[in-house]
Amino acid sequence: MKKLLLLAATVFVAMSANAQEVEDITPMAYDFGSKEVGILPIQEFLTGANQPVYFMQNSDKYNDGLFFVCGGQFANPAQSYAADLQAGVSIVDLGGTVGKVFCVNGMNSKINEALKEKFNVEVTLPQCTGPLNWFNFDWATDPQNTPTVNNKDVYNIRCRIVLNIYANNMSESNDLINHVYCMDDANNQRPAASQSTKGNNVSTGSTVAFDEYGDPLEVDGSLVWDPNKWLVMEWDANCAAADESAQFAPLRIKMEMNNGNLQEATMFIKEISFSKIENNEEPIVSEVKKSYETYEAAPSNYDAIKDIATGTIESSKMYNLNGMQVNPEDTQKGIFIQQKNGKMVKIAR
């Protein structure tokens, strides 16, 4: 995924019109198109809004990208929030030009019915198995390829997310993502106050369909989901690491989820990417710029999804609360999740 591009600065109207040299530094871990359909193990569950500083400074954890969750009660073995969330986090293939995407599917989402109505295909996507406590998705860069403050006068980091939202009740007034921004290994926002910048929320009505007159399409008073309409979010962060002596430093996208609204919604992410961009002494533009791209979904063309839906795939894969696969024969007492016929189920032992 590492390549050199010429990116017109017109992506951000506030930037210079001169072309800038950009290098893709996206970890391979976020290449969803290369992954197998099925459960996507969350690599770490951490209690609290942010990870301990020592956690981010441990370079051995990353392995070209680290996807982890911070939130309430996730490290408490008496709670099953981790298992409930992990059950609904997967790679699914929406076919067509969409292809494989990251998916988090709330426990009461009617996405399966929506896909059947739009594409005439029986689909059973992995689904969260219970209500969730508050949490954040975190997507870290590869520390070895991320510029640090030592390079801050040379480079910025451009972040890009491409996503689609389905909700039982699509609404511009209900957020699925409360805030999305960047933080460094010392839990500093990059740049400062990024959490409060304009445009860093995503509503459950972000990907509604429009009619021929440019108005939101409604059926029986409800907004209609458009599976081919993908929201693009782009913004710049400055280099990571509070300590200028650091030889490496990860930067991470922090995605504050609205756990209540997620219960009746599904989020698909087609792209999480990071690029190293020459800053040309320009100020950081942390405001999130939003646009749309069109990708044609065609899940009826994807045989593996149909196989899961009809129950022809039977899997004995079992995962612990850290999202790590375990041997069912070796597990002791505790709460685990297991994939059966395309659904994730909780198992208490």
ZADO-1210 file (C-alpha; in nm, 4 decimals, padded with zeros to 6 digits):
<atoms>
<atom x="00.0000" y="00.0000" z="00.0000" code="MET" pos="1"/>
<atom x="00.3043" y="00.2254" z="00.0188" code="LYS" pos="2"/>
<atom x="00.3334" y="00.4398" z="-00.2883" code="LYS" pos="3"/>
<atom x="00.4136" y="00.7913" z="-00.4011" code="LEU" pos="4"/>
<atom x="00.1348" y="01.0060" z="-00.5338" code="LEU" pos="5"/>
<atom x="00.0854" y="01.3619" z="-00.6461" code="LEU" pos="6"/>
<atom x="-00.2140" y="01.5006" z="-00.4634" code="LEU" pos="7"/>
<atom x="-00.3673" y="01.8321" z="-00.5666" code="ALA" pos="8"/>
<atom x="-00.4070" y="02.0619" z="-00.2720" code="ALA" pos="9"/>
<atom x="-00.7578" y="02.1371" z="-00.3904" code="THR" pos="10"/>
<atom x="-00.8645" y="01.8455" z="-00.1678" code="VAL" pos="11"/>
<atom x="-00.8618" y="02.1131" z="00.0993" code="PHE" pos="12"/>
<atom x="-00.9664" y="02.4503" z="-00.0391" code="VAL" pos="13"/>
<atom x="-00.7848" y="02.6205" z="00.2474" code="ALA" pos="14"/>
<atom x="-00.4519" y="02.4870" z="00.1232" code="MET" pos="15"/>
<atom x="-00.2179" y="02.6133" z="-00.1442" code="SER" pos="16"/>
<atom x="-00.3001" y="02.5284" z="-00.5051" code="ALA" pos="17"/>
<atom x="00.0492" y="02.3831" z="-00.5498" code="ASN" pos="18"/>
<atom x="00.0802" y="02.0057" z="-00.5800" code="ALA" pos="19"/>
<atom x="00.2273" y="01.8269" z="-00.2791" code="GLN" pos="20"/>
<atom x="00.4206" y="01.5060" z="-00.2599" code="GLU" pos="21"/>
<atom x="00.2379" y="01.2413" z="-00.0592" code="VAL" pos="22"/>
<atom x="00.3547" y="00.9020" z="00.0621" code="GLU" pos="23"/>
<atom x="00.1009" y="00.6416" z="00.1701" code="ASP" pos="24"/>
<atom x="00.2043" y="00.5069" z="00.5121" code="ILE" pos="25"/>
<atom x="-00.1128" y="00.3070" z="00.5802" code="THR" pos="26"/>
<atom x="-00.0385" y="-00.0149" z="00.7710" code="PRO" pos="27"/>
<atom x="-00.1254" y="-00.3339" z="00.5851" code="MET" pos="28"/>
<atom x="-00.3475" y="-00.4292" z="00.8807" code="ALA" pos="29"/>
<atom x="-00.6076" y="-00.1871" z="00.7434" code="TYR" pos="30"/>
<atom x="-00.6153" y="-00.3370" z="00.3953" code="ASP" pos="31"/>
<atom x="-00.9626" y="-00.4824" z="00.4433" code="PHE" pos="32"/>
<atom x="-00.9798" y="-00.6094" z="00.0867" code="GLY" pos="33"/>
<atom x="-00.7023" y="-00.8613" z="00.1583" code="SER" pos="34"/>
<atom x="-00.8685" y="-01.0129" z="00.4654" code="LYS" pos="35"/>
<atom x="-01.0899" y="-01.3189" z="00.4931" code="GLU" pos="36"/>
<atom x="-01.4638" y="-01.2738" z="00.5416" code="VAL" pos="37"/>
<atom x="-01.5617" y="-01.3392" z="00.9024" code="GLY" pos="38"/>
<atom x="-01.4819" y="-01.2194" z="01.2518" code="ILE" pos="39"/>
<atom x="-01.2062" y="-00.9557" z="01.2733" code="LEU" pos="40"/>
<atom x="-01.0337" y="-00.9986" z="01.6094" code="PRO" pos="41"/>
<atom x="-00.9884" y="-00.6752" z="01.8031" code="ILE" pos="42"/>
<atom x="-00.6222" y="-00.6855" z="01.9005" code="GLN" pos="43"/>
<atom x="-00.6549" y="-00.5203" z="02.2424" code="GLU" pos="44"/>
<atom x="-00.9314" y="-00.4183" z="02.4847" code="PHE" pos="45"/>
<atom x="-00.8328" y="-00.1451" z="02.7326" code="LEU" pos="46"/>
<atom x="-01.0361" y="00.0120" z="03.0114" code="THR" pos="47"/>
<atom x="-01.0672" y="00.3904" z="03.0045" code="GLY" pos="48"/>
<atom x="-01.0884" y="00.6586" z="02.7380" code="ALA" pos="49"/>
<atom x="-00.7196" y="00.6309" z="02.6443" code="ASN" pos="50"/>
<atom x="-00.4506" y="00.3666" z="02.6586" code="GLN" pos="51"/>
<atom x="-00.1645" y="00.3909" z="02.9097" code="PRO" pos="52"/>
<atom x="00.1348" y="00.5792" z="02.7707" code="VAL" pos="53"/>
<atom x="00.3590" y="00.2734" z="02.8067" code="TYR" pos="54"/>
<atom x="00.1198" y="00.0743" z="02.5874" code="PHE" pos="55"/>
<atom x="00.1634" y="00.3026" z="02.2874" code="MET" pos="56"/>
<atom x="00.5388" y="00.3225" z="02.3331" code="GLN" pos="57"/>
<atom x="00.5808" y="-00.0541" z="02.3061" code="ASN" pos="58"/>
<atom x="00.6819" y="-00.0958" z="01.9434" code="SER" pos="59"/>
<atom x="00.6526" y="-00.4756" z="01.9614" code="ASP" pos="60"/>
<atom x="00.2731" y="-00.4514" z="01.9723" code="LYS" pos="61"/>
<atom x="00.2165" y="-00.2977" z="01.6334" code="TYR" pos="62"/>
<atom x="00.3023" y="-00.5471" z="01.3596" code="ASN" pos="63"/>
<atom x="00.2293" y="-00.2962" z="01.0849" code="ASP" pos="64"/>
<atom x="-00.0856" y="-00.1511" z="01.2366" code="GLY" pos="65"/>
<atom x="-00.2781" y="-00.1963" z="01.5612" code="LEU" pos="66"/>
<atom x="-00.6579" y="-00.1956" z="01.5907" code="PHE" pos="67"/>
<atom x="-00.7751" y="-00.1716" z="01.9516" code="PHE" pos="68"/>
<atom x="-01.0635" y="-00.0547" z="02.1668" code="VAL" pos="69"/>
<atom x="-01.0644" y="00.1695" z="02.4723" code="CYS" pos="70"/>
<atom x="-01.3788" y="00.1927" z="02.6803" code="GLY" pos="71"/>
<atom x="-01.5759" y="00.1321" z="02.9953" code="GLY" pos="72"/>
<atom x="-01.5460" y="-00.1998" z="03.1764" code="GLN" pos="73"/>
<atom x="-01.3758" y="-00.3843" z="02.8903" code="PHE" pos="74"/>
<atom x="-01.1033" y="-00.5270" z="03.1113" code="ALA" pos="75"/>
<atom x="-01.3485" y="-00.6413" z="03.3802" code="ASN" pos="76"/>
<atom x="-01.3970" y="-01.0202" z="03.3511" code="PRO" pos="77"/>
<atom x="-01.7338" y="-00.9879" z="03.5259" code="ALA" pos="78"/>
<atom x="-01.8661" y="-00.7917" z="03.2278" code="GLN" pos="79"/>
<atom x="-01.9245" y="-00.9231" z="02.8766" code="SER" pos="80"/>
<atom x="-01.9063" y="-00.5925" z="02.6860" code="TYR" pos="81"/>
<atom x="-01.5917" y="-00.7047" z="02.5045" code="ALA" pos="82"/>
<atom x="-01.7538" y="-01.0283" z="02.3881" code="ALA" pos="83"/>
<atom x="-02.0726" y="-00.8445" z="02.2917" code="ASP" pos="84"/>
<atom x="-01.8757" y="-00.5972" z="02.0781" code="LEU" pos="85"/>
<atom x="-01.6375" y="-00.8516" z="01.9273" code="GLN" pos="86"/>
<atom x="-01.9328" y="-01.0607" z="01.8106" code="ALA" pos="87"/>
<atom x="-02.0372" y="-00.7825" z="01.5735" code="GLY" pos="88"/>
<atom x="-01.6960" y="-00.6788" z="01.4395" code="VAL" pos="89"/>
<atom x="-01.6142" y="-00.8532" z="01.1126" code="SER" pos="90"/>
<atom x="-01.5019" y="-00.8341" z="00.7536" code="ILE" pos="91"/>
<atom x="-01.7937" y="-00.8623" z="00.5117" code="VAL" pos="92"/>
<atom x="-01.7972" y="-00.8543" z="00.1328" code="ASP" pos="93"/>
<atom x="-02.0586" y="-00.6231" z="-00.0168" code="LEU" pos="94"/>
<atom x="-01.9577" y="-00.7247" z="-00.3682" code="GLY" pos="95"/>
<atom x="-01.9495" y="-00.5025" z="-00.6756" code="GLY" pos="96"/>
<atom x="-01.7034" y="-00.2147" z="-00.6569" code="THR" pos="97"/>
<atom x="-01.7404" y="-00.1972" z="-00.2777" code="VAL" pos="98"/>
<atom x="-01.5758" y="-00.5305" z="-00.2023" code="GLY" pos="99"/>
<atom x="-01.4608" y="-00.6303" z="00.1438" code="LYS" pos="100"/>
<atom x="-01.5133" y="-00.3821" z="00.4247" code="VAL" pos="101"/>
<atom x="-01.4818" y="-00.3539" z="00.8005" code="PHE" pos="102"/>
<atom x="-01.8212" y="-00.3889" z="00.9675" code="CYS" pos="103"/>
<atom x="-01.9553" y="-00.3268" z="01.3166" code="VAL" pos="104"/>
<atom x="-02.3161" y="-00.4373" z="01.3421" code="ASN" pos="105"/>
<atom x="-02.5345" y="-00.3343" z="01.6373" code="GLY" pos="106"/>
<atom x="-02.7410" y="-00.5940" z="01.8213" code="MET" pos="107"/>
<atom x="-03.0780" y="-00.4633" z="01.6980" code="ASN" pos="108"/>
<atom x="-02.9779" y="-00.3436" z="01.3524" code="SER" pos="109"/>
<atom x="-03.2070" y="-00.4548" z="01.0698" code="LYS" pos="110"/>
<atom x="-02.9262" y="-00.4519" z="00.8135" code="ILE" pos="111"/>
<atom x="-02.9977" y="-00.8114" z="00.7076" code="ASN" pos="112"/>
<atom x="-03.3558" y="-00.7182" z="00.6197" code="GLU" pos="113"/>
<atom x="-03.2368" y="-00.4036" z="00.4401" code="ALA" pos="114"/>
<atom x="-02.9902" y="-00.6014" z="00.2268" code="LEU" pos="115"/>
<atom x="-03.2598" y="-00.8541" z="00.1423" code="LYS" pos="116"/>
<atom x="-03.4982" y="-00.5776" z="00.0357" code="GLU" pos="117"/>
<atom x="-03.2426" y="-00.3974" z="-00.1818" code="LYS" pos="118"/>
<atom x="-03.0550" y="-00.6924" z="-00.3304" code="PHE" pos="119"/>
<atom x="-03.2905" y="-00.9878" z="-00.2899" code="ASN" pos="120"/>
<atom x="-03.0305" y="-01.1907" z="-00.1010" code="VAL" pos="121"/>
<atom x="-03.0536" y="-01.3718" z="00.2316" code="GLU" pos="122"/>
<atom x="-02.7665" y="-01.2412" z="00.4438" code="VAL" pos="123"/>
<atom x="-02.6828" y="-01.2895" z="00.8094" code="THR" pos="124"/>
<atom x="-02.4008" y="-01.0540" z="00.9042" code="LEU" pos="125"/>
<atom x="-02.2219" y="-01.1081" z="01.2375" code="PRO" pos="126"/>
<atom x="-02.3976" y="-00.9010" z="01.5020" code="GLN" pos="127"/>
<atom x="-02.3221" y="-00.7658" z="01.8494" code="CYS" pos="128"/>
<atom x="-02.4753" y="-00.9920" z="02.1097" code="THR" pos="129"/>
<atom x="-02.5741" y="-00.7336" z="02.3695" code="GLY" pos="130"/>
<atom x="-02.5917" y="-00.3629" z="02.4594" code="PRO" pos="131"/>
<atom x="-02.2515" y="-00.1948" z="02.4805" code="LEU" pos="132"/>
<atom x="-02.0836" y="00.0340" z="02.7289" code="ASN" pos="133"/>
<atom x="-01.9157" y="00.3454" z="02.5883" code="TRP" pos="134"/>
<atom x="-01.6046" y="00.2821" z="02.3790" code="PHE" pos="135"/>
<atom x="-01.3638" y="00.4171" z="02.1175" code="ASN" pos="136"/>
<atom x="-01.2223" y="00.2437" z="01.8115" code="PHE" pos="137"/>
<atom x="-00.8506" y="00.3188" z="01.7749" code="ASP" pos="138"/>
<atom x="-00.6480" y="00.2758" z="01.4542" code="TRP" pos="139"/>
<atom x="-00.2743" y="00.3254" z="01.5026" code="ALA" pos="140"/>
<atom x="-00.0063" y="00.3949" z="01.2464" code="THR" pos="141"/>
<atom x="00.3082" y="00.1883" z="01.2120" code="ASP" pos="142"/>
<atom x="00.5609" y="00.3670" z="01.4401" code="PRO" pos="143"/>
<atom x="00.8539" y="00.2917" z="01.2117" code="GLN" pos="144"/>
<atom x="00.6912" y="00.4786" z="00.9204" code="ASN" pos="145"/>
<atom x="00.5326" y="00.7682" z="01.1080" code="THR" pos="146"/>
<atom x="00.7169" y="01.1017" z="01.1195" code="PRO" pos="147"/>
<atom x="00.7782" y="01.2317" z="01.4722" code="THR" pos="148"/>
<atom x="00.8064" y="01.5852" z="01.6061" code="VAL" pos="149"/>
<atom x="01.1648" y="01.5744" z="01.4817" code="ASN" pos="150"/>
<atom x="01.0133" y="01.6001" z="01.1316" code="ASN" pos="151"/>
<atom x="00.7243" y="01.8304" z="01.2168" code="LYS" pos="152"/>
<atom x="00.8582" y="02.1160" z="01.0053" code="ASP" pos="153"/>
<atom x="00.8665" y="01.8853" z="00.7027" code="VAL" pos="154"/>
<atom x="00.5620" y="01.6610" z="00.7216" code="TYR" pos="155"/>
<atom x="00.1982" y="01.6479" z="00.8221" code="ASN" pos="156"/>
<atom x="-00.0145" y="01.3342" z="00.8371" code="ILE" pos="157"/>
<atom x="-00.3267" y="01.3243" z="00.6233" code="ARG" pos="158"/>
<atom x="-00.6012" y="01.0933" z="00.7519" code="CYS" pos="159"/>
<atom x="-00.8826" y="00.9537" z="00.5391" code="ARG" pos="160"/>
<atom x="-01.1871" y="00.7430" z="00.6243" code="ILE" pos="161"/>
<atom x="-01.4425" y="00.6143" z="00.3739" code="VAL" pos="162"/>
<atom x="-01.7565" y="00.4746" z="00.5339" code="LEU" pos="163"/>
<atom x="-02.1238" y="00.3983" z="00.4966" code="ASN" pos="164"/>
<atom x="-02.3887" y="00.3988" z="00.7702" code="ILE" pos="165"/>
<atom x="-02.7112" y="00.2017" z="00.7898" code="TYR" pos="166"/>
<atom x="-02.9559" y="00.2716" z="01.0728" code="ALA" pos="167"/>
<atom x="-03.3055" y="00.1458" z="01.1447" code="ASN" pos="168"/>
<atom x="-03.4033" y="00.5122" z="01.1693" code="ASN" pos="169"/>
<atom x="-03.1721" y="00.7259" z="00.9586" code="MET" pos="170"/>
<atom x="-03.1455" y="01.0710" z="01.1142" code="SER" pos="171"/>
<atom x="-02.9168" y="01.3713" z="01.0779" code="GLU" pos="172"/>
<atom x="-02.9807" y="01.4538" z="01.4432" code="SER" pos="173"/>
<atom x="-02.8462" y="01.1260" z="01.5862" code="ASN" pos="174"/>
<atom x="-02.4711" y="01.0697" z="01.5798" code="ASP" pos="175"/>
<atom x="-02.3176" y="00.7270" z="01.5386" code="LEU" pos="176"/>
<atom x="-01.9646" y="00.8689" z="01.5717" code="ILE" pos="177"/>
<atom x="-01.9516" y="01.1501" z="01.8254" code="ASN" pos="178"/>
<atom x="-01.5976" y="01.2613" z="01.7355" code="HIS" pos="179"/>
<atom x="-01.3115" y="01.1393" z="01.5191" code="VAL" pos="180"/>
<atom x="-00.9619" y="01.2911" z="01.5461" code="TYR" pos="181"/>
<atom x="-00.5957" y="01.2016" z="01.5997" code="CYS" pos="182"/>
<atom x="-00.3931" y="01.1477" z="01.9141" code="MET" pos="183"/>
<atom x="-00.0282" y="01.0664" z="01.9773" code="ASP" pos="184"/>
<atom x="00.1426" y="00.8150" z="02.2065" code="ASP" pos="185"/>
<atom x="00.1262" y="01.0562" z="02.5013" code="ALA" pos="186"/>
<atom x="-00.2516" y="01.1007" z="02.4598" code="ASN" pos="187"/>
<atom x="-00.2213" y="01.4510" z="02.3196" code="ASN" pos="188"/>
<atom x="-00.4643" y="01.5600" z="02.0492" code="GLN" pos="189"/>
<atom x="-00.2826" y="01.6310" z="01.7208" code="ARG" pos="190"/>
<atom x="-00.3307" y="01.9181" z="01.6664" code="PRO" pos="191"/>
<atom x="-00.4544" y="02.0484" z="02.0013" code="ALA" pos="192"/>
<atom x="-00.8320" y="02.0740" z="02.0522" code="ALA" pos="193"/>
<atom x="-00.9023" y="01.8471" z="01.7532" code="SER" pos="194"/>
<atom x="-01.1960" y="01.6933" z="01.9373" code="GLN" pos="195"/>
<atom x="-01.3864" y="02.0207" z="01.9077" code="SER" pos="196"/>
<atom x="-01.3082" y="02.0964" z="01.5436" code="THR" pos="197"/>
<atom x="-01.5858" y="02.1277" z="01.2882" code="LYS" pos="198"/>
<atom x="-01.7196" y="01.8260" z="01.1017" code="GLY" pos="199"/>
<atom x="-01.5695" y="01.5416" z="01.3037" code="ASN" pos="200"/>
<atom x="-01.9017" y="01.3744" z="01.3865" code="ASN" pos="201"/>
<atom x="-02.0976" y="01.1285" z="01.1728" code="VAL" pos="202"/>
<atom x="-02.4751" y="01.1023" z="01.1987" code="SER" pos="203"/>
<atom x="-02.6873" y="00.7952" z="01.1356" code="THR" pos="204"/>
<atom x="-02.8337" y="00.9876" z="00.8410" code="GLY" pos="205"/>
<atom x="-02.4999" y="01.0481" z="00.6684" code="SER" pos="206"/>
<atom x="-02.5643" y="00.8103" z="00.3800" code="THR" pos="207"/>
<atom x="-02.9309" y="00.8575" z="00.2976" code="VAL" pos="208"/>
<atom x="-03.0619" y="00.8398" z="-00.0580" code="ALA" pos="209"/>
<atom x="-03.1771" y="01.1518" z="-00.2458" code="PHE" pos="210"/>
<atom x="-03.4527" y="01.1875" z="-00.5014" code="ASP" pos="211"/>
<atom x="-03.4274" y="01.3444" z="-00.8468" code="GLU" pos="212"/>
<atom x="-03.4840" y="01.6889" z="-00.6991" code="TYR" pos="213"/>
<atom x="-03.1945" y="01.6604" z="-00.4553" code="GLY" pos="214"/>
<atom x="-03.4117" y="01.6074" z="-00.1505" code="ASP" pos="215"/>
<atom x="-03.3712" y="01.3224" z="00.1005" code="PRO" pos="216"/>
<atom x="-03.5755" y="01.0255" z="-00.0145" code="LEU" pos="217"/>
<atom x="-03.8476" y="00.9149" z="00.2264" code="GLU" pos="218"/>
<atom x="-04.0720" y="00.6098" z="00.2348" code="VAL" pos="219"/>
<atom x="-04.3610" y="00.6125" z="00.4819" code="ASP" pos="220"/>
<atom x="-04.1987" y="00.9075" z="00.6582" code="GLY" pos="221"/>
<atom x="-03.8599" y="00.7352" z="00.7025" code="SER" pos="222"/>
<atom x="-03.5338" y="00.8280" z="00.5306" code="LEU" pos="223"/>
<atom x="-03.3962" y="00.5644" z="00.2930" code="VAL" pos="224"/>
<atom x="-03.0467" y="00.4125" z="00.3183" code="TRP" pos="225"/>
<atom x="-02.8200" y="00.4333" z="00.0122" code="ASP" pos="226"/>
<atom x="-02.5648" y="00.1461" z="00.0149" code="PRO" pos="227"/>
<atom x="-02.3796" y="00.3004" z="-00.2804" code="ASN" pos="228"/>
<atom x="-02.3184" y="00.6381" z="-00.1169" code="LYS" pos="229"/>
<atom x="-01.9907" y="00.6481" z="00.0781" code="TRP" pos="230"/>
<atom x="-01.8920" y="00.9339" z="00.3052" code="LEU" pos="231"/>
<atom x="-01.5294" y="01.0474" z="00.2730" code="VAL" pos="232"/>
<atom x="-01.3685" y="01.2221" z="00.5721" code="MET" pos="233"/>
<atom x="-01.0253" y="01.3847" z="00.5362" code="GLU" pos="234"/>
<atom x="-00.8196" y="01.5970" z="00.7706" code="TRP" pos="235"/>
<atom x="-00.4590" y="01.6703" z="00.8656" code="ASP" pos="236"/>
<atom x="-00.2793" y="01.5908" z="01.1885" code="ALA" pos="237"/>
<atom x="00.0676" y="01.6972" z="01.2887" code="ASN" pos="238"/>
<atom x="00.3486" y="01.4617" z="01.3774" code="CYS" pos="239"/>
<atom x="00.3301" y="01.2328" z="01.6753" code="ALA" pos="240"/>
<atom x="00.5339" y="01.2026" z="01.9962" code="ALA" pos="241"/>
<atom x="00.5424" y="01.4549" z="02.2762" code="ALA" pos="242"/>
<atom x="00.9050" y="01.3654" z="02.3509" code="ASP" pos="243"/>
<atom x="01.1323" y="01.5109" z="02.0828" code="GLU" pos="244"/>
<atom x="01.3965" y="01.2492" z="02.1626" code="SER" pos="245"/>
<atom x="01.1628" y="00.9682" z="02.0536" code="ALA" pos="246"/>
<atom x="01.2952" y="00.7613" z="01.7646" code="GLN" pos="247"/>
<atom x="00.9512" y="00.6396" z="01.6669" code="PHE" pos="248"/>
<atom x="00.5972" y="00.7242" z="01.7557" code="ALA" pos="249"/>
<atom x="00.2571" y="00.5984" z="01.6482" code="PRO" pos="250"/>
<atom x="-00.0283" y="00.8319" z="01.5711" code="LEU" pos="251"/>
<atom x="-00.3792" y="00.6974" z="01.6021" code="ARG" pos="252"/>
<atom x="-00.7261" y="00.7803" z="01.4782" code="ILE" pos="253"/>
<atom x="-00.9592" y="00.7854" z="01.7755" code="LYS" pos="254"/>
<atom x="-01.3212" y="00.7188" z="01.6828" code="MET" pos="255"/>
<atom x="-01.5596" y="00.7933" z="01.9714" code="GLU" pos="256"/>
<atom x="-01.8639" y="00.5758" z="01.9106" code="MET" pos="257"/>
<atom x="-02.2165" y="00.6471" z="02.0297" code="ASN" pos="258"/>
<atom x="-02.2836" y="00.3064" z="02.1844" code="ASN" pos="259"/>
<atom x="-02.6551" y="00.3757" z="02.2319" code="GLY" pos="260"/>
<atom x="-02.7210" y="00.4612" z="01.8666" code="ASN" pos="261"/>
<atom x="-02.4979" y="00.1755" z="01.7515" code="LEU" pos="262"/>
<atom x="-02.7472" y="-00.0752" z="01.8910" code="GLN" pos="263"/>
<atom x="-02.9782" y="-00.0051" z="01.5961" code="GLU" pos="264"/>
<atom x="-02.7162" y="00.0724" z="01.3324" code="ALA" pos="265"/>
<atom x="-02.4405" y="-00.0792" z="01.1206" code="THR" pos="266"/>
<atom x="-02.1189" y="00.0913" z="01.0153" code="MET" pos="267"/>
<atom x="-01.9170" y="-00.0207" z="00.7130" code="PHE" pos="268"/>
<atom x="-01.5643" y="00.1162" z="00.6641" code="ILE" pos="269"/>
<atom x="-01.4089" y="00.0751" z="00.3211" code="LYS" pos="270"/>
<atom x="-01.0906" y="00.2660" z="00.3929" code="GLU" pos="271"/>
<atom x="-00.8742" y="00.3797" z="00.6838" code="ILE" pos="272"/>
<atom x="-00.5590" y="00.5430" z="00.5486" code="SER" pos="273"/>
<atom x="-00.2684" y="00.7641" z="00.6499" code="PHE" pos="274"/>
<atom x="-00.0404" y="00.9652" z="00.4210" code="SER" pos="275"/>
<atom x="00.2774" y="01.1565" z="00.4909" code="LYS" pos="276"/>
<atom x="00.2475" y="01.4944" z="00.3216" code="ILE" pos="277"/>
<atom x="00.4930" y="01.7801" z="00.2848" code="GLU" pos="278"/>
<atom x="00.3512" y="02.0682" z="00.4847" code="ASN" pos="279"/>
<atom x="00.5267" y="02.3458" z="00.2912" code="ASN" pos="280"/>
<atom x="00.5143" y="02.5526" z="00.6101" code="GLU" pos="281"/>
<atom x="00.1366" y="02.5697" z="00.5853" code="GLU" pos="282"/>
<atom x="-00.0809" y="02.5675" z="00.8965" code="PRO" pos="283"/>
<atom x="-00.2473" y="02.2414" z="00.9980" code="ILE" pos="284"/>
<atom x="-00.6037" y="02.2097" z="00.8704" code="VAL" pos="285"/>
<atom x="-00.7657" y="01.9883" z="01.1319" code="SER" pos="286"/>
<atom x="-01.1226" y="02.0620" z="01.0255" code="GLU" pos="287"/>
<atom x="-01.2692" y="01.7477" z="00.8745" code="VAL" pos="288"/>
<atom x="-01.3601" y="01.7919" z="00.5087" code="LYS" pos="289"/>
<atom x="-01.6495" y="01.5729" z="00.3955" code="LYS" pos="290"/>
<atom x="-01.7379" y="01.4583" z="00.0466" code="SER" pos="291"/>
<atom x="-01.9006" y="01.1545" z="-00.1160" code="TYR" pos="292"/>
<atom x="-01.7883" y="00.8797" z="-00.3491" code="GLU" pos="293"/>
<atom x="-02.0060" y="00.6242" z="-00.5262" code="THR" pos="294"/>
<atom x="-01.9363" y="00.2507" z="-00.5106" code="TYR" pos="295"/>
<atom x="-02.1818" y="-00.0067" z="-00.6395" code="GLU" pos="296"/>
<atom x="-02.2673" y="-00.2775" z="-00.3863" code="ALA" pos="297"/>
<atom x="-02.3722" y="-00.6184" z="-00.5198" code="ALA" pos="298"/>
<atom x="-02.3791" y="-00.8653" z="-00.2285" code="PRO" pos="299"/>
<atom x="-02.5963" y="-01.1096" z="-00.4258" code="SER" pos="300"/>
<atom x="-02.2873" y="-01.1834" z="-00.6347" code="ASN" pos="301"/>
<atom x="-02.0858" y="-01.2958" z="-00.3355" code="TYR" pos="302"/>
<atom x="-02.1331" y="-01.6683" z="-00.2813" code="ASP" pos="303"/>
<atom x="-01.9612" y="-01.6874" z="00.0578" code="ALA" pos="304"/>
<atom x="-02.2114" y="-01.4486" z="00.2147" code="ILE" pos="305"/>
<atom x="-02.4967" y="-01.6563" z="00.0759" code="LYS" pos="306"/>
<atom x="-02.3333" y="-01.9704" z="00.2104" code="ASP" pos="307"/>
<atom x="-02.3092" y="-01.8178" z="00.5578" code="ILE" pos="308"/>
<atom x="-02.6729" y="-01.7097" z="00.5379" code="ALA" pos="309"/>
<atom x="-02.7959" y="-02.0547" z="00.4436" code="THR" pos="310"/>
<atom x="-02.5963" y="-02.2203" z="00.7179" code="GLY" pos="311"/>
<atom x="-02.3584" y="-02.4210" z="00.5010" code="THR" pos="312"/>
<atom x="-02.0581" y="-02.2816" z="00.6869" code="ILE" pos="313"/>
<atom x="-02.0061" y="-02.4216" z="01.0336" code="GLU" pos="314"/>
<atom x="-01.7145" y="-02.2845" z="01.2321" code="SER" pos="315"/>
<atom x="-01.5860" y="-02.3857" z="01.5718" code="SER" pos="316"/>
<atom x="-01.3587" y="-02.0813" z="01.6027" code="LYS" pos="317"/>
<atom x="-01.3654" y="-01.9428" z="01.9555" code="MET" pos="318"/>
<atom x="-01.2291" y="-01.6116" z="02.0851" code="TYR" pos="319"/>
<atom x="-01.1543" y="-01.4744" z="02.4315" code="ASN" pos="320"/>
<atom x="-01.2473" y="-01.1261" z="02.5546" code="LEU" pos="321"/>
<atom x="-00.9301" y="-00.9867" z="02.3976" code="ASN" pos="322"/>
<atom x="-01.0494" y="-01.0998" z="02.0565" code="GLY" pos="323"/>
<atom x="-00.7759" y="-01.3622" z="02.0319" code="MET" pos="324"/>
<atom x="-00.8604" y="-01.7034" z="01.8897" code="GLN" pos="325"/>
<atom x="-00.8355" y="-01.9844" z="02.1435" code="VAL" pos="326"/>
<atom x="-00.8606" y="-02.3597" z="02.1290" code="ASN" pos="327"/>
<atom x="-01.2092" y="-02.4616" z="02.2531" code="PRO" pos="328"/>
<atom x="-01.0624" y="-02.7747" z="02.4123" code="GLU" pos="329"/>
<atom x="-00.8147" y="-02.5700" z="02.6175" code="ASP" pos="330"/>
<atom x="-01.0497" y="-02.3016" z="02.7524" code="THR" pos="331"/>
<atom x="-01.1249" y="-02.2872" z="03.1229" code="GLN" pos="332"/>
<atom x="-01.3961" y="-02.0896" z="03.3034" code="LYS" pos="333"/>
<atom x="-01.4882" y="-01.7530" z="03.1562" code="GLY" pos="334"/>
<atom x="-01.6826" y="-01.5817" z="02.8789" code="ILE" pos="335"/>
<atom x="-01.5973" y="-01.6586" z="02.5166" code="PHE" pos="336"/>
<atom x="-01.7493" y="-01.5975" z="02.1753" code="ILE" pos="337"/>
<atom x="-01.7877" y="-01.8536" z="01.9001" code="GLN" pos="338"/>
<atom x="-01.8858" y="-01.8341" z="01.5341" code="GLN" pos="339"/>
<atom x="-02.1693" y="-02.0630" z="01.4291" code="LYS" pos="340"/>
<atom x="-02.3504" y="-02.0388" z="01.0968" code="ASN" pos="341"/>
<atom x="-02.2272" y="-01.6846" z="01.0418" code="GLY" pos="342"/>
<atom x="-02.3455" y="-01.5590" z="01.3808" code="LYS" pos="343"/>
<atom x="-02.1342" y="-01.4841" z="01.6845" code="MET" pos="344"/>
<atom x="-02.2706" y="-01.6293" z="02.0083" code="VAL" pos="345"/>
<atom x="-02.1552" y="-01.5812" z="02.3658" code="LYS" pos="346"/>
<atom x="-02.0495" y="-01.8882" z="02.5602" code="ILE" pos="347"/>
<atom x="-02.0075" y="-01.8857" z="02.9393" code="ALA" pos="348"/>
<atom x="-01.8053" y="-02.1635" z="03.0967" code="ARG" pos="349"/>
</atoms>
